[in-house]
Amino acid sequence: MQYADYRRWSERATDWIEQYHASISEQPVRSTVKPGEILDRIPASPPEHAESMESIFADFEDIIPDGLTHWQHPRFFAYFSANAAPASMVAEQLSSAIGAQGMLWQTSPAVTELEIAMTGWLREALGLPPTLAGVIQDSASSSTLAAVLTMRERALAFEGNRTGLSDKGRIRIYATDQAHSSLDKAIRIAGIGQDNLVRIPTNEDLAMSSTSLAEQIARDRREGHIPAGITTVIGGTSVGASDILRPVLEICRDQGLYSHVDAAWAGSAMICPEFRHIWDGIELADSIVFNPHKWLGAQFDCSVQFLAGPADQVRTLGVRPGYLKTLEHSKVTDFSDWGIQLGRRFRALKLWFLLRAYGLEGLRRRIRNHVAWSNELRDRLAQVPEIEITSPCRLSLFTFRYVPSDASDPNEATERLLQTINADGRLYLTQTMHDGRFVIRVQVGQFETTRDDVLMVADIVRELVSVR
Ligand SMILES: *Cc1c(COP(=O)(O)O)cnc(C)c1O
């Protein structure tokens, strides 16, 4: 295929996209294929000779859709939504055509400077202090890894990168059991060791106990360990729990530790001032991550990390071999020094399109609706016989379970109900273990979902419980 054919094929793709979106709500939300079914339909070897775009496109239409779980389906209530707002899709197409690699300022000044501008816009939209610097990472996992590596290096006076960890003491990082599994991965990759991720007990609202935190840090110091940092969560993945930041971040500051706040999902809601009490004290954080690619509407991937003092992270991760040296380095920002990846996509473009095409007011309206509708749904579900709400609506996330009146095991019954719901196809919900119970999560966050779509969950659950 030549550039000359680009218009034809992009028009063909646009037609497909239009058709896909028009019919998406009639499709089962979760793909129904069996493992290996798609793989079996792909030739085992690559073609030796060029194939026509016609046949490539035909195979795409024939093979791929069956194996898709529709994240843009208005009744996708599983995990957390990963939205693809249309304006952000257009920006992604342009970014893909430009194909720029934004590792250094010089490798495309617009990539770096729009990133500075857009993280500044978001910082203001979230009500964060103007002193924070922002960077776009691929995922919250990478942002958290960068923060954990920075915690480690700060605690070792930036010696770990050079000498390794073998003669160092135990580096300690503190979090609760509500932290996302990306923290466990970061601890592994950073060579800190799972045993040194110390789980601090929580209060009845699943927030970190600051008394236990202070005691644990003191105990670790007495035992000769090296307290390095604290990772808190705002809007945890399981049931949406949040730490109470202020007392925890004050301890962090007083103890000279480094703090990271994981608000990957809930951060987007902070464009609404009425929700900001949830992260009261956020201005004390050293590092904050939130994913515009979740609730805000930017097409995956797009994770923003805010840093109070980027110098620590740059000192931890910045590497500059001869082939990457540039003359203007001291005068510009080279974002590859701020993260794990060297190569960086032009992600700021989709934020620019998104924020302008919907405006903060439009984005706030969606989030407010989602929160209101999920509260309404929780009330309706609570009316369904044998359904028990198992965690409060935190922003737009709550959980429930099925407790059959015949005294059969609620965990098994709930798991079977979930399978029935997802096999039915009109909804997609996922589970979590909460307090030793198998519970079903409902999170409302899809960009195009309506009140009817959300309330339909109660009707469908009522229907499927009664046919069992
Ligand atoms: C989704 C999520 C993550 C992981 O996000 P990725 O961008 O997929 O790495 C981490 N923490 C929380 C609280 C999340 O909701």
The ligand as an SDF file (V2000), in Angstrom:
LIG
                    3D

 15 15  0  0  0  0  0  0  0  0999 V2000
   -6.0840    0.9950   36.7710 C   0  0  0  0  0  0  0  0  0  0  0  0
   -5.3000    1.2180   37.9840 C   0  0  0  0  0  0  0  0  0  0  0  0
   -3.9190    1.0030   37.9990 C   0  0  0  0  0  0  0  0  0  0  0  0
   -3.1650    0.4380   36.8080 C   0  0  0  0  0  0  0  0  0  0  0  0
   -3.2510    1.2700   35.7250 O   0  0  0  0  0  0  0  0  0  0  0  0
   -2.4020    1.0020   34.3880 P   0  0  0  0  0  0  0  0  0  0  0  0
   -2.4060    2.3450   33.7300 O   0  0  0  0  0  0  0  0  0  0  0  0
   -3.1440   -0.0180   33.6190 O   0  0  0  0  0  0  0  0  0  0  0  0
   -1.0600    0.5520   34.7750 O   0  0  0  0  0  0  0  0  0  0  0  0
   -3.2210    1.2910   39.1440 C   0  0  0  0  0  0  0  0  0  0  0  0
   -3.8450    1.7570   40.2440 N   0  0  0  0  0  0  0  0  0  0  0  0
   -5.1780    1.9610   40.2860 C   0  0  0  0  0  0  0  0  0  0  0  0
   -5.8120    2.4900   41.5330 C   0  0  0  0  0  0  0  0  0  0  0  0
   -5.9460    1.6950   39.1510 C   0  0  0  0  0  0  0  0  0  0  0  0
   -7.2710    1.9080   39.1690 O   0  0  0  0  0  0  0  0  0  0  0  0
  1  2  1  0
  2  3  1  0
  2 14  2  0
  3  4  1  0
  3 10  2  0
  4  5  1  0
  5  6  1  0
  6  7  2  0
  6  8  1  0
  6  9  1  0
 10 11  1  0
 11 12  2  0
 12 13  1  0
 12 14  1  0
 14 15  1  0
M  END
$$$$
